[in-house]
Amino acid sequence: MPNLLTKEAKQSKKQETRQKETLPESIAGFAAVFVAGLFIITFVIQHFEIPSRSMENTLLVGDHVFVDRLTPMGKHGFPGPLMPYHQLHRDDVAVFVSPAEPGLYLVKRIVAVPGDRIHLRQGKVYINGVEQREPFVKHTGGYDPPRDNFPEFGPAGMSEVLTWPDVLRKNMQGDDLVIPEGKYFAMGDNRENSYDSRYWGFIPEENVMGSPLFIAWSLNQDESDFEPKPLGERVTSFLSTAVHFFGITRWNRVLRLVH
């Protein structure tokens, strides 16, 4: 009578004959996963934290967001010149390099795109003569004619971009500012507390890095937490955040989409 193996015995025999993974193979597998993760974090999505109130209530101080660097993309997105630029649309939230301070990343809402005619009256936005419905906008009160009746008085305030007054005048048609090709006009949702295109001008499309996808984490912090501090204070602040991490987390904002 033939010696029959049970199903369990056959499986055990197969496992025994299987070659064990060597240390170099394990290292290679870990390296592949690490490189893939690093690629995604560097070129596909990138982490940013929100240090100011300019985008309240869409984004709060202490929100940590992941930014899509593939669409849209400019010079600071991936892969830059290798693929065509994907245009932004009105009301999109975008991360870009500040035209006023190279190296500084800002997040604002795109209010007007190339070809649009824009002006503000009493803080309300008019695009191509039509008042815009902006449910995401937060108004905190107060009235500032240069800011709220832009561009009637020229730039909304003192600008670090010295050419902005001349550029603004060259792109005026009647009461409207016309957005030139390859440029965008952006403002913060917290309209009375946002240093934006009204002050420093257009955003070149090559400055655009990408769009926030979602809030990965949110900590109950304020603007003072992001101000430059001596090393000792920074260490103390870090330790305090670590100890109270779960207590200061805004759980209702975690994984919230940004729109």
TORKOL-4160 file (C-alpha; in steps of 0.2 Angstrom, whole numbers, padded with zeros to 4 digits, m for minus):
259
<pt num="1" X="0000" Y="0000" Z="0000"/>
<pt num="2" X="0007" Y="0017" Z="m0005"/>
<pt num="3" X="0013" Y="0029" Z="0008"/>
<pt num="4" X="0000" Y="0043" Z="0007"/>
<pt num="5" X="0004" Y="0061" Z="0014"/>
<pt num="6" X="m0009" Y="0071" Z="0022"/>
<pt num="7" X="m0012" Y="0089" Z="0015"/>
<pt num="8" X="m0004" Y="0096" Z="0031"/>
<pt num="9" X="0011" Y="0085" Z="0029"/>
<pt num="10" X="0013" Y="0091" Z="0011"/>
<pt num="11" X="0012" Y="0109" Z="0015"/>
<pt num="12" X="0025" Y="0107" Z="0029"/>
<pt num="13" X="0037" Y="0098" Z="0017"/>
<pt num="14" X="0035" Y="0112" Z="0004"/>
<pt num="15" X="0039" Y="0125" Z="0017"/>
<pt num="16" X="0055" Y="0115" Z="0023"/>
<pt num="17" X="0061" Y="0115" Z="0005"/>
<pt num="18" X="0058" Y="0133" Z="0002"/>
<pt num="19" X="0074" Y="0143" Z="0003"/>
<pt num="20" X="0076" Y="0155" Z="0018"/>
<pt num="21" X="0078" Y="0174" Z="0014"/>
<pt num="22" X="0096" Y="0179" Z="0016"/>
<pt num="23" X="0101" Y="0195" Z="0025"/>
<pt num="24" X="0106" Y="0204" Z="0009"/>
<pt num="25" X="0089" Y="0200" Z="0002"/>
<pt num="26" X="0081" Y="0207" Z="0017"/>
<pt num="27" X="0091" Y="0223" Z="0016"/>
<pt num="28" X="0087" Y="0225" Z="m0002"/>
<pt num="29" X="0069" Y="0223" Z="0001"/>
<pt num="30" X="0069" Y="0235" Z="0015"/>
<pt num="31" X="0079" Y="0247" Z="0004"/>
<pt num="32" X="0067" Y="0246" Z="m0010"/>
<pt num="33" X="0052" Y="0250" Z="0001"/>
<pt num="34" X="0062" Y="0265" Z="0009"/>
<pt num="35" X="0067" Y="0272" Z="m0008"/>
<pt num="36" X="0049" Y="0270" Z="m0014"/>
<pt num="37" X="0043" Y="0279" Z="0002"/>
<pt num="38" X="0056" Y="0293" Z="0000"/>
<pt num="39" X="0051" Y="0296" Z="m0018"/>
<pt num="40" X="0033" Y="0298" Z="m0014"/>
<pt num="41" X="0036" Y="0310" Z="0000"/>
<pt num="42" X="0049" Y="0320" Z="m0010"/>
<pt num="43" X="0041" Y="0321" Z="m0027"/>
<pt num="44" X="0023" Y="0315" Z="m0026"/>
<pt num="45" X="0016" Y="0322" Z="m0009"/>
<pt num="46" X="0025" Y="0333" Z="0003"/>
<pt num="47" X="0021" Y="0338" Z="0021"/>
<pt num="48" X="0018" Y="0356" Z="0027"/>
<pt num="49" X="0012" Y="0363" Z="0043"/>
<pt num="50" X="0001" Y="0379" Z="0044"/>
<pt num="51" X="0009" Y="0393" Z="0054"/>
<pt num="52" X="m0003" Y="0407" Z="0051"/>
<pt num="53" X="m0021" Y="0412" Z="0052"/>
<pt num="54" X="m0023" Y="0418" Z="0034"/>
<pt num="55" X="m0033" Y="0403" Z="0028"/>
<pt num="56" X="m0045" Y="0401" Z="0043"/>
<pt num="57" X="m0057" Y="0392" Z="0044"/>
<pt num="58" X="m0051" Y="0381" Z="0029"/>
<pt num="59" X="m0034" Y="0378" Z="0037"/>
<pt num="60" X="m0030" Y="0382" Z="0055"/>
<pt num="61" X="m0014" Y="0386" Z="0063"/>
<pt num="62" X="m0006" Y="0369" Z="0068"/>
<pt num="63" X="m0014" Y="0359" Z="0053"/>
<pt num="64" X="m0002" Y="0347" Z="0045"/>
<pt num="65" X="m0006" Y="0344" Z="0027"/>
<pt num="66" X="0000" Y="0333" Z="0013"/>
<pt num="67" X="0002" Y="0342" Z="m0004"/>
<pt num="68" X="0000" Y="0334" Z="m0021"/>
<pt num="69" X="0015" Y="0339" Z="m0031"/>
<pt num="70" X="0009" Y="0331" Z="m0047"/>
<pt num="71" X="m0006" Y="0341" Z="m0051"/>
<pt num="72" X="m0005" Y="0355" Z="m0053"/>
<pt num="73" X="0014" Y="0357" Z="m0055"/>
<pt num="74" X="0026" Y="0371" Z="m0060"/>
<pt num="75" X="0044" Y="0372" Z="m0059"/>
<pt num="76" X="0043" Y="0368" Z="m0040"/>
<pt num="77" X="0032" Y="0353" Z="m0043"/>
<pt num="78" X="0037" Y="0336" Z="m0050"/>
<pt num="79" X="0043" Y="0333" Z="m0064"/>
<pt num="80" X="0044" Y="0351" Z="m0069"/>
<pt num="81" X="0048" Y="0353" Z="m0087"/>
<pt num="82" X="0046" Y="0335" Z="m0091"/>
<pt num="83" X="0027" Y="0336" Z="m0092"/>
<pt num="84" X="0014" Y="0349" Z="m0097"/>
<pt num="85" X="0008" Y="0361" Z="m0083"/>
<pt num="86" X="m0009" Y="0358" Z="m0076"/>
<pt num="87" X="m0018" Y="0374" Z="m0074"/>
<pt num="88" X="m0027" Y="0379" Z="m0058"/>
<pt num="89" X="m0045" Y="0384" Z="m0057"/>
<pt num="90" X="m0054" Y="0397" Z="m0047"/>
<pt num="91" X="m0057" Y="0392" Z="m0029"/>
<pt num="92" X="m0043" Y="0379" Z="m0029"/>
<pt num="93" X="m0031" Y="0380" Z="m0014"/>
<pt num="94" X="m0013" Y="0380" Z="m0019"/>
<pt num="95" X="0004" Y="0380" Z="m0011"/>
<pt num="96" X="0017" Y="0391" Z="m0020"/>
<pt num="97" X="0034" Y="0400" Z="m0018"/>
<pt num="98" X="0030" Y="0418" Z="m0012"/>
<pt num="99" X="0034" Y="0431" Z="m0026"/>
<pt num="100" X="0038" Y="0443" Z="m0012"/>
<pt num="101" X="0050" Y="0431" Z="m0002"/>
<pt num="102" X="0059" Y="0418" Z="m0013"/>
<pt num="103" X="0061" Y="0402" Z="m0003"/>
<pt num="104" X="0045" Y="0405" Z="0008"/>
<pt num="105" X="0030" Y="0393" Z="0004"/>
<pt num="106" X="0013" Y="0400" Z="0005"/>
<pt num="107" X="m0004" Y="0393" Z="0004"/>
<pt num="108" X="m0019" Y="0403" Z="m0002"/>
<pt num="109" X="m0034" Y="0401" Z="m0013"/>
<pt num="110" X="m0034" Y="0405" Z="m0031"/>
<pt num="111" X="m0047" Y="0419" Z="m0034"/>
<pt num="112" X="m0043" Y="0423" Z="m0052"/>
<pt num="113" X="m0035" Y="0414" Z="m0067"/>
<pt num="114" X="m0027" Y="0421" Z="m0083"/>
<pt num="115" X="m0040" Y="0432" Z="m0093"/>
<pt num="116" X="m0051" Y="0436" Z="m0078"/>
<pt num="117" X="m0055" Y="0453" Z="m0073"/>
<pt num="118" X="m0056" Y="0456" Z="m0054"/>
<pt num="119" X="m0060" Y="0470" Z="m0042"/>
<pt num="120" X="m0066" Y="0471" Z="m0024"/>
<pt num="121" X="m0079" Y="0482" Z="m0017"/>
<pt num="122" X="m0082" Y="0483" Z="0002"/>
<pt num="123" X="m0073" Y="0467" Z="0003"/>
<pt num="124" X="m0083" Y="0457" Z="m0010"/>
<pt num="125" X="m0075" Y="0450" Z="m0025"/>
<pt num="126" X="m0081" Y="0453" Z="m0042"/>
<pt num="127" X="m0075" Y="0442" Z="m0057"/>
<pt num="128" X="m0079" Y="0448" Z="m0074"/>
<pt num="129" X="m0092" Y="0459" Z="m0067"/>
<pt num="130" X="m0101" Y="0446" Z="m0057"/>
<pt num="131" X="m0101" Y="0446" Z="m0038"/>
<pt num="132" X="m0094" Y="0429" Z="m0031"/>
<pt num="133" X="m0101" Y="0417" Z="m0019"/>
<pt num="134" X="m0088" Y="0412" Z="m0007"/>
<pt num="135" X="m0094" Y="0402" Z="0007"/>
<pt num="136" X="m0077" Y="0398" Z="0013"/>
<pt num="137" X="m0072" Y="0416" Z="0017"/>
<pt num="138" X="m0070" Y="0422" Z="0035"/>
<pt num="139" X="m0073" Y="0441" Z="0038"/>
<pt num="140" X="m0067" Y="0447" Z="0055"/>
<pt num="141" X="m0074" Y="0465" Z="0053"/>
<pt num="142" X="m0065" Y="0482" Z="0051"/>
<pt num="143" X="m0064" Y="0492" Z="0035"/>
<pt num="144" X="m0048" Y="0496" Z="0025"/>
<pt num="145" X="m0051" Y="0505" Z="0008"/>
<pt num="146" X="m0035" Y="0500" Z="m0001"/>
<pt num="147" X="m0038" Y="0482" Z="0005"/>
<pt num="148" X="m0056" Y="0480" Z="0003"/>
<pt num="149" X="m0059" Y="0491" Z="m0013"/>
<pt num="150" X="m0044" Y="0484" Z="m0022"/>
<pt num="151" X="m0037" Y="0489" Z="m0035"/>
<pt num="152" X="m0045" Y="0506" Z="m0034"/>
<pt num="153" X="m0031" Y="0513" Z="m0023"/>
<pt num="154" X="m0017" Y="0503" Z="m0030"/>
<pt num="155" X="m0008" Y="0490" Z="m0020"/>
<pt num="156" X="m0017" Y="0486" Z="m0004"/>
<pt num="157" X="m0002" Y="0491" Z="0007"/>
<pt num="158" X="0017" Y="0492" Z="0008"/>
<pt num="159" X="0024" Y="0479" Z="m0003"/>
<pt num="160" X="0041" Y="0470" Z="m0004"/>
<pt num="161" X="0039" Y="0468" Z="m0022"/>
<pt num="162" X="0044" Y="0486" Z="m0028"/>
<pt num="163" X="0038" Y="0483" Z="m0046"/>
<pt num="164" X="0020" Y="0478" Z="m0041"/>
<pt num="165" X="0013" Y="0496" Z="m0042"/>
<pt num="166" X="0019" Y="0497" Z="m0060"/>
<pt num="167" X="0013" Y="0480" Z="m0065"/>
<pt num="168" X="m0004" Y="0483" Z="m0058"/>
<pt num="169" X="m0006" Y="0499" Z="m0068"/>
<pt num="170" X="m0001" Y="0491" Z="m0084"/>
<pt num="171" X="m0014" Y="0477" Z="m0081"/>
<pt num="172" X="m0029" Y="0489" Z="m0077"/>
<pt num="173" X="m0044" Y="0490" Z="m0088"/>
<pt num="174" X="m0056" Y="0503" Z="m0081"/>
<pt num="175" X="m0060" Y="0497" Z="m0063"/>
<pt num="176" X="m0053" Y="0480" Z="m0065"/>
<pt num="177" X="m0037" Y="0471" Z="m0064"/>
<pt num="178" X="m0034" Y="0459" Z="m0079"/>
<pt num="179" X="m0024" Y="0443" Z="m0075"/>
<pt num="180" X="m0011" Y="0440" Z="m0088"/>
<pt num="181" X="m0007" Y="0424" Z="m0096"/>
<pt num="182" X="0004" Y="0412" Z="m0085"/>
<pt num="183" X="m0001" Y="0421" Z="m0069"/>
<pt num="184" X="m0014" Y="0419" Z="m0054"/>
<pt num="185" X="m0022" Y="0430" Z="m0041"/>
<pt num="186" X="m0023" Y="0423" Z="m0024"/>
<pt num="187" X="m0030" Y="0428" Z="m0007"/>
<pt num="188" X="m0032" Y="0420" Z="0010"/>
<pt num="189" X="m0049" Y="0414" Z="0016"/>
<pt num="190" X="m0047" Y="0425" Z="0032"/>
<pt num="191" X="m0048" Y="0440" Z="0021"/>
<pt num="192" X="m0044" Y="0454" Z="0034"/>
<pt num="193" X="m0029" Y="0444" Z="0040"/>
<pt num="194" X="m0021" Y="0439" Z="0024"/>
<pt num="195" X="m0005" Y="0445" Z="0016"/>
<pt num="196" X="m0008" Y="0440" Z="m0002"/>
<pt num="197" X="m0009" Y="0446" Z="m0020"/>
<pt num="198" X="m0017" Y="0462" Z="m0016"/>
<pt num="199" X="m0001" Y="0467" Z="m0008"/>
<pt num="200" X="0013" Y="0458" Z="m0018"/>
<pt num="201" X="0005" Y="0454" Z="m0035"/>
<pt num="202" X="0003" Y="0439" Z="m0046"/>
<pt num="203" X="0009" Y="0422" Z="m0044"/>
<pt num="204" X="0019" Y="0415" Z="m0059"/>
<pt num="205" X="0013" Y="0398" Z="m0063"/>
<pt num="206" X="0031" Y="0391" Z="m0062"/>
<pt num="207" X="0030" Y="0396" Z="m0043"/>
<pt num="208" X="0016" Y="0384" Z="m0040"/>
<pt num="209" X="0021" Y="0368" Z="m0030"/>
<pt num="210" X="0004" Y="0359" Z="m0029"/>
<pt num="211" X="m0012" Y="0358" Z="m0020"/>
<pt num="212" X="m0016" Y="0352" Z="m0002"/>
<pt num="213" X="m0025" Y="0335" Z="m0002"/>
<pt num="214" X="m0030" Y="0332" Z="0016"/>
<pt num="215" X="m0026" Y="0337" Z="0034"/>
<pt num="216" X="m0015" Y="0322" Z="0040"/>
<pt num="217" X="m0014" Y="0329" Z="0058"/>
<pt num="218" X="m0020" Y="0344" Z="0068"/>
<pt num="219" X="m0013" Y="0352" Z="0084"/>
<pt num="220" X="m0021" Y="0365" Z="0094"/>
<pt num="221" X="m0007" Y="0378" Z="0092"/>
<pt num="222" X="m0006" Y="0397" Z="0089"/>
<pt num="223" X="0005" Y="0408" Z="0078"/>
<pt num="224" X="0017" Y="0411" Z="0093"/>
<pt num="225" X="0022" Y="0393" Z="0093"/>
<pt num="226" X="0030" Y="0396" Z="0076"/>
<pt num="227" X="0039" Y="0411" Z="0080"/>
<pt num="228" X="0059" Y="0411" Z="0080"/>
<pt num="229" X="0064" Y="0406" Z="0098"/>
<pt num="230" X="0081" Y="0403" Z="0107"/>
<pt num="231" X="0087" Y="0385" Z="0107"/>
<pt num="232" X="0082" Y="0382" Z="0125"/>
<pt num="233" X="0064" Y="0388" Z="0122"/>
<pt num="234" X="0062" Y="0377" Z="0106"/>
<pt num="235" X="0067" Y="0362" Z="0116"/>
<pt num="236" X="0055" Y="0366" Z="0130"/>
<pt num="237" X="0041" Y="0369" Z="0117"/>
<pt num="238" X="0045" Y="0352" Z="0108"/>
<pt num="239" X="0045" Y="0342" Z="0124"/>
<pt num="240" X="0029" Y="0350" Z="0130"/>
<pt num="241" X="0021" Y="0346" Z="0113"/>
<pt num="242" X="0027" Y="0328" Z="0114"/>
<pt num="243" X="0020" Y="0326" Z="0132"/>
<pt num="244" X="0003" Y="0333" Z="0128"/>
<pt num="245" X="0002" Y="0327" Z="0110"/>
<pt num="246" X="m0014" Y="0317" Z="0111"/>
<pt num="247" X="m0022" Y="0330" Z="0122"/>
<pt num="248" X="m0019" Y="0345" Z="0110"/>
<pt num="249" X="m0024" Y="0335" Z="0094"/>
<pt num="250" X="m0039" Y="0341" Z="0085"/>
<pt num="251" X="m0046" Y="0324" Z="0081"/>
<pt num="252" X="m0061" Y="0331" Z="0072"/>
<pt num="253" X="m0049" Y="0338" Z="0059"/>
<pt num="254" X="m0038" Y="0323" Z="0056"/>
<pt num="255" X="m0039" Y="0316" Z="0038"/>
<pt num="256" X="m0051" Y="0330" Z="0033"/>
<pt num="257" X="m0050" Y="0334" Z="0014"/>
<pt num="258" X="m0045" Y="0352" Z="0010"/>
<pt num="259" X="m0056" Y="0361" Z="m0002"/>
